[in-house]
Every structure is written in C-alpha cells, then in structure tokens.
Amino acid sequence: MPAFDETWKSIAPLWAAVNGPGGDAHSGSPAAAATALSPSSGGNAVVFAVRTADVEQPPRLPEGGDVVGAPLGPYDAVEVTLFGRPAAKGRIAFGDSVAVVGRFEFEHGADPDELGPAVLSALAEEAFLEGAEVIYTIVEGVEAPSYLGTGWTEAGRLARS
C-alpha cells in the first residue's frame, strides 16, 4: 500500500490537529492518537475520502438554522446553530490540497442525519476556499456515519499500534 502510506504521512498531522485540545478522551494526546495509527491491510479504522467538489453546496439548514465558522489555530471549527443555540459542530485542518474533517459533535436531541450534512457542507466550502481538492476523515469500523452523506470512498485502513 505504498500510495496510501504517503497519503497517511500527509494527513496524520492534520488528524492530530482536528483532534487537538478537548479531543477524544480515550485516545490520549492528539499526537499520540495519530501516531498510534498506522496503515494496514485489515485495520480497525477506515480512512474515507471525498472530492471537495462532490460535497453538496450550499449547506441545507432547517428553519432557524445558521452556520458559524471560526479559525482556532491548528484547525477551524464550524458550528450549526438553531435559533441561536449550538446544535452541531465539526473541525477541519488543512494541508497541501487536502483537508481532514472530524470531531463531529451533536447536542442532545439534535439529529445527526439532519444537521451533519450542513456541517460537512460548511467544512467542504472552507476546504475549497483553502485550495483543498480532497477531504479525508477517519471512522472506527468500516462504515462511514450516514450524516457524512454520499460520495465517500475508502482510501485506506489503519490499525492501532
């Protein structure tokens, strides 16, 4: 899998940035989380990719919905609000013509399948404006969550070392 090994070298630091402060509690530090993963043929995590142009635009928002974005150092954050209250969010980090998205969070009672596509669409718009042609995300297991929508393809598999 030499081609994916090279891809992983470019997106691993972005994945660490996306999972920065406040990251996944069971993974330890963000840098450790990225370096603990390595390409494998079997794996327990899957890297999915989608072309930026293939993500539906503009974001479809429910009534009272709005999108707010903010640069936060090593990553940018996007939040969907409903009537001014936070409802869903995600993070993105940029590399050379690539971006990595993750840390999707949904407030209690928010429907990921309704708000997730809006978050992803807003992140994809940022990626496009930064010159990213491809967006990557990492999913535990083999199926991408339905809120990511269609168009994603498997780019590789990762195993924890």
Secondary structure, DSSP 4 states (H G I P E B T S, - for coil): -HHHHHHHHHHHHHHHHHT-TT--GGG-SHHHHHHTEEEESS-SEEEEEEEGGGS-SSPP--TTEEEEEEEETTEEEEEEEETTEEEEEEEEEE-SSEEEEEEEEE-TT--HHHHHHHHHHHHHHHHHHTT-SEEEEEEESS---GGG-S--EEEEEEEE-
